[in-house]
Amino acid sequence: MLKQVIWLVWLGGCLSLTGCSTTTVYIVRHAERANDSDTTSISAAGHQRAQALADRLAGTGIDSIFTTPYLRTRQTAAPLAQRLNIQPVTYPTQPTQTVVDRLKRIRSKEVLVVGHSNTVLEIVRGLGARPSKTKIEHNEYNNLFVVTLRRRPFAKSADVSALTYGASPTQ
């Protein structure tokens, strides 16, 4: 009984404070490239992966999408953005702290960030989570990191789940 009373008091306090929130940030690398140039688009396999991402995240409540200025990140986000009628916001690739700071200010939302192999894990770590991976390989396109940011009156936490989506990179 005492536990229930404490929980109700805590819940009431959270509901009355604007400091309580949970934000979920989905972070992916752009889909497969057509070639290795900086300005390339995504390949046919990349378009399939972008559609798989849209299918995977369509029911999660995504209300914001962030992409870099590169075509391949915008193309990766496009099917989901179209399905949800969301205009993606562009962020600079470097420094990653720019997008991290912006993400940290978001409260009680579901957000997709499409980045690059050399920035995705930096963003995850910048949000305060500890990914199990230390590097995303050149041929890895199916990683989906889910960072849950919890803000409570006296504590903040960031947890990450490492998932995959779409076809295996070896296919």
C-alpha positions as CSV (number, residue, x, y, z in Angstrom):
1,M,0.0,0.0,0.0
2,L,2.8,2.4,0.9
3,K,4.5,1.7,-2.5
4,Q,1.2,2.7,-4.2
5,V,0.9,5.9,-2.3
6,I,4.5,6.8,-3.1
7,W,4.0,6.0,-6.7
8,L,0.8,8.1,-6.9
9,V,2.6,11.0,-5.2
10,W,5.5,10.7,-7.7
11,L,3.1,10.5,-10.6
12,G,1.1,13.5,-9.4
13,G,4.4,15.4,-9.1
14,C,5.5,14.5,-12.6
15,L,2.1,15.5,-14.0
16,S,2.3,18.9,-12.4
17,L,5.9,19.6,-13.4
18,T,6.9,20.4,-16.9
19,G,10.3,18.8,-16.3
20,C,8.9,15.2,-16.7
21,S,9.1,13.9,-20.1
22,T,10.2,11.0,-22.3
23,T,11.5,11.6,-25.8
24,T,12.4,8.8,-28.2
25,V,15.0,9.4,-30.9
26,Y,15.3,6.9,-33.7
27,I,18.7,7.3,-35.4
28,V,19.7,5.6,-38.6
29,R,22.4,5.9,-41.2
30,H,21.2,6.8,-44.7
31,A,20.3,3.9,-47.0
32,E,22.6,2.2,-49.5
33,R,24.5,4.6,-51.8
34,A,24.5,4.5,-55.6
35,N,28.3,5.1,-55.5
36,D,31.0,6.5,-53.2
37,S,30.8,10.1,-54.2
38,D,29.7,12.7,-51.6
39,T,26.8,13.9,-53.7
40,T,25.4,10.5,-54.6
41,S,21.8,9.4,-54.3
42,I,20.7,6.1,-52.8
43,S,20.6,3.0,-54.9
44,A,17.7,0.7,-55.8
45,A,18.5,-1.3,-52.6
46,G,18.6,2.0,-50.8
47,H,15.1,2.9,-51.9
48,Q,13.8,-0.5,-50.7
49,R,15.5,0.2,-47.4
50,A,14.0,3.7,-47.1
51,Q,10.6,2.1,-47.7
52,A,11.4,-0.5,-45.0
53,L,12.2,2.3,-42.6
54,A,8.9,4.0,-43.3
55,D,7.1,0.7,-42.7
56,R,9.0,0.1,-39.5
57,L,8.4,3.6,-38.0
58,A,5.0,4.6,-39.4
59,G,3.1,3.6,-36.3
60,T,5.6,5.0,-33.7
61,G,4.2,8.5,-33.5
62,I,7.2,10.2,-35.2
63,D,6.4,13.9,-35.3
64,S,9.8,15.3,-36.4
65,I,12.4,14.2,-38.9
66,F,16.0,15.5,-39.1
67,T,18.3,14.9,-42.1
68,T,21.6,16.3,-43.2
69,P,21.8,18.4,-46.4
70,Y,23.0,15.4,-48.4
71,L,20.6,13.9,-50.9
72,R,21.0,10.3,-49.6
73,T,19.8,11.2,-46.1
74,R,16.8,13.2,-47.5
75,Q,15.9,10.3,-49.8
76,T,16.1,7.8,-46.9
77,A,13.7,9.9,-44.8
78,A,11.4,10.7,-47.7
79,P,8.9,7.7,-47.7
80,L,8.2,8.2,-44.0
81,A,8.0,12.0,-44.3
82,Q,5.5,11.6,-47.1
83,R,3.5,9.0,-45.3
84,L,3.3,11.2,-42.1
85,N,3.1,14.5,-44.0
86,I,6.2,15.9,-42.1
87,Q,8.6,18.3,-43.6
88,P,12.1,17.2,-42.6
89,V,14.4,19.7,-40.9
90,T,18.0,19.9,-42.2
91,Y,20.9,19.9,-39.7
92,P,24.6,20.3,-40.4
93,T,26.7,17.1,-40.5
94,Q,29.4,18.7,-38.3
95,P,29.6,19.4,-35.5
96,T,27.2,16.7,-34.4
97,Q,26.8,18.7,-31.1
98,T,24.5,21.0,-33.1
99,V,21.9,18.4,-33.7
100,V,22.5,16.8,-30.3
101,D,21.7,20.1,-28.5
102,R,18.6,20.5,-30.6
103,L,17.4,17.0,-29.8
104,K,18.1,17.5,-26.1
105,R,15.6,20.5,-26.1
106,I,12.8,18.4,-27.5
107,R,10.3,17.1,-24.9
108,S,7.8,14.3,-25.1
109,K,8.2,13.7,-28.9
110,E,9.2,10.9,-31.2
111,V,12.0,11.9,-33.6
112,L,13.8,10.4,-36.5
113,V,17.4,11.4,-37.3
114,V,19.1,10.3,-40.5
115,G,22.8,10.6,-40.4
116,H,26.0,9.1,-41.7
117,S,28.3,6.2,-40.7
118,N,30.7,8.6,-39.0
119,T,28.0,10.6,-37.1
120,V,25.3,8.2,-36.0
121,L,27.2,6.8,-33.0
122,E,28.4,10.3,-32.1
123,I,24.8,11.4,-31.9
124,V,23.8,8.4,-29.8
125,R,26.7,9.1,-27.4
126,G,26.0,12.9,-27.4
127,L,22.5,12.2,-26.1
128,G,24.0,10.4,-23.2
129,A,23.5,6.8,-24.2
130,R,26.2,4.1,-24.6
131,P,25.8,2.1,-27.8
132,S,27.3,-1.4,-27.9
133,K,28.8,-0.7,-31.3
134,T,32.0,1.3,-31.6
135,K,31.9,1.7,-35.4
136,I,29.5,1.5,-38.3
137,E,31.2,-0.3,-41.2
138,H,31.1,1.1,-44.7
139,N,28.6,-1.6,-45.8
140,E,26.3,-1.4,-42.8
141,Y,23.0,0.2,-43.5
142,N,20.4,-1.6,-41.4
143,N,21.2,-0.3,-37.9
144,L,18.4,1.4,-36.0
145,F,19.3,3.0,-32.7
146,V,16.5,3.9,-30.4
147,V,17.5,6.4,-27.7
148,T,15.0,7.0,-24.9
149,L,15.6,10.2,-23.1
150,R,13.8,10.3,-19.7
151,R,13.6,13.5,-17.7
152,R,12.3,13.4,-14.2
153,P,12.4,16.1,-11.5
154,F,15.7,14.8,-10.0
155,A,17.1,12.6,-12.7
156,K,17.8,12.2,-16.3
157,S,18.6,9.0,-18.2
158,A,19.3,8.0,-21.7
159,D,19.0,4.4,-22.8
160,V,19.7,2.9,-26.2
161,S,18.4,-0.2,-28.0
162,A,20.3,-1.4,-31.1
163,L,17.9,-2.8,-33.6
164,T,17.9,-3.5,-37.3
165,Y,15.5,-3.0,-40.1
166,G,15.1,-3.9,-43.8
167,A,17.3,-6.5,-45.6
168,S,20.6,-7.7,-44.1
169,P,23.5,-5.7,-45.6
170,T,24.9,-8.9,-47.1
171,Q,21.8,-9.4,-49.2
